[in-house]
Amino acid sequence: MTDRIYLDHAATTPMLPQAQAAVFEGMAHWANPSSPHAEGRAARAALEAARRTVAGAYGWAHELIFTSGASEALHIALRRSMARATLITAVEHDAVLRLAEGARTLPVDAQGIIDRDALKAAVGPDTALCVQWANSETGVRQPIAEIAEIVHAAGGTLIVDAAQMPAGADPAIRQADLVVVSAHKRGGPPGVGSLLVRDFAKLIPTGGQEKGYRAGTENLPGALGYAAALAVPEDMAAMTRLRARLEAALPGVEVVGAASPRSPLIGAYRMPGVSSAAQLIRFDLAGISVSAGSACASGSLRPSHVLTAMGWDEPALREVVRVSFGRSTTEAEVDAFAALWRTIAEEARARAA
């Protein structure tokens, strides 16, 4: 499948060779990092070195818990928070919607940005807000610094789901209390992620490993692979140019959240008259991998809750596909996608004429 074009990096990224090598190296450290003997101490030393590397890559000067991925990190942040009430936005990832049952949902505007007046009215002491750094379906970025100021002024806790954020892309996340990050979104192995913690006093301890805040033997090979992946930079300027090139090649395309700040890694586009499912089939048969939204929900027949919250109606929201870039994406791949897009769109216009 090496001749295929992969434009679904927001779902997962190909594991980098550096990460693969580090995972293989980690398997040589087979001892339990919690064991007191020499083998265990060697494994512990390797794990702590990886912890420092991952934290440093995000510019995080506080605590870091290794988890099995972003979903578990969200579980700890949401279910083990000391906060008595939880707020989420209407466009959060499905994993948050499942975990935050009973949470108060805050609206977003037509561009997908949180309603700050609603936030100010809802947040207070003993309240936690969970918000994505960038939406996994649309790429729309939330104003984290402004949100942090509002939440902290009210005595609340800020949880940022930064699974879609490249390391070092936004220093504003350092103003959060809890930050969720993921390895496989950044070229690392699946099955490992982290929860960045400003103060353990914000969390209820559960016993076990990771300073008593996460049970289970640590995934040392995964942690080493994660650290190695983050050592390979992601060129945001290059990604921005790629997305601009794509959008310039799609004349008249409806861009979701076009007026908002967006992650350069993600774009969502509507093709009137052609369902998302039909588009995905055409692209896939042509050797191009894209998606119709979050990988955790793209197989569902229900409409996108993200686009619904932004005011989109049917059938428009069922005509949107997501294109997402990674380190390996090239201009030629973007051009190939754009050429097929134009062909499909022209066919749809001809049928409607």
Secondary structure, 3 states (H helix, E strand, C coil): CCCCEECECCCCCCCCHHHHHHHHHHCCCCCCCCCCCHHHHHHHHHHHHHHHHHHHHCCCCCEEEEECCHHHHHHHHHHCECCCEEEEECCCCHHHHHHCCCCEEECECCCCCECHHHHHHHCCCCEEEEEECECCCCCEECCHHHHHHHHHHCCCEEEEECCCCCCCCCHHHHHCCEEEEECHHHCCCCCCEEEEECCHHHECCCCCEHHHCECCCCCHHHHHHHHHHHCCCCCHHHHHHHHHHHHHCCCCCEECCCCCCECCCEEEEECCCCCHHHHHHHHHHCCEECECCCCCCCCCCCCCHHHHHCCCCCCHHHHEEEEECCCCCCHHHHHHHHHHHHHHHHHHHHHHC
